[in-house]
Amino acid sequence: SQQGEEDPQALSIQEGENATMNCSYKTSINNLQWYRQNSGRGLVHLILIRSNEREKHSGRLRVTLDTSKKSSSLLITASRAADTASYFCATDIYNQGGKLIFGQGTELSVKP
Amino acid sequence: KAGVTQTPRYLIKTRGQQVTLSCSPISGHRSVSWYQQTPGQGLQFLFEYFSETQRNKGNFPGRFSGRQFSNSRSEMNVSTLELGDSALYLCASSLIASGSRTDTQYFGPGTRLTVL
């Protein structure tokens, strides 16, 4: 079964707006990662946040992690049409090296 | 550095056949993981190899197998193909070699397998 549940499943916004995606998970983690996938291609790593971190930034991306609620959010600010893609959260569980458990993903559409 | 490469990119097979997919990791990466992506089940972990040893395995039948060579290149094999095996198969390599945690994974473009 999937570890992560993402919300919303689909999101449609205008260019320049912010996009927020949420991820919840079930078991304790080492870290949580976010990936982007363009139209059935390979995944691109966006950001990794460790279990002892609460917030992390990378360019227009901001990720938060709340381990007490077992949840994370990804914020993309000032979105662009090129941000249109599917976004996945993935959790790394202790003692299962090499294995990421992915959520179902959020399909983001940014309209010019 | 070259990224993760996967061959072939597209494959069409018929039920009952077998297939071998190949993955070349980023130079210096010794951990290679495989995932299956389908519209219904999403992204699911198949197995992970490090130094030619399978360290972790997902919940897939024995028809799915893999191996890793001394140069870290990896192959996965699916025998007796079923219609439900149609999927995008992704491999990912990682620099960090710990058996207890997973750091950033770098994904290849995938092999799109269609089973008729």
Interface residues (C-beta under 8 A of the other chain):
Chain A: Q2 N30 N31 Q33 Y35 G40 R41 G42 L43 V44 H45 L48 F88 A90 D92 Y94 N95 Q96 G97 G98 K99 L100 I101 F102 G103 Q104 G105
Chain B: V4 S31 S33 Y35 G42 L43 Q44 F45 E48 Y49 F50 R55 N56 G58 L88 L90 A92 S94 A97 S98 G99 S100 R101 T102 D103 T104 Q105 Y106 F107 G108 P109 G110 R112
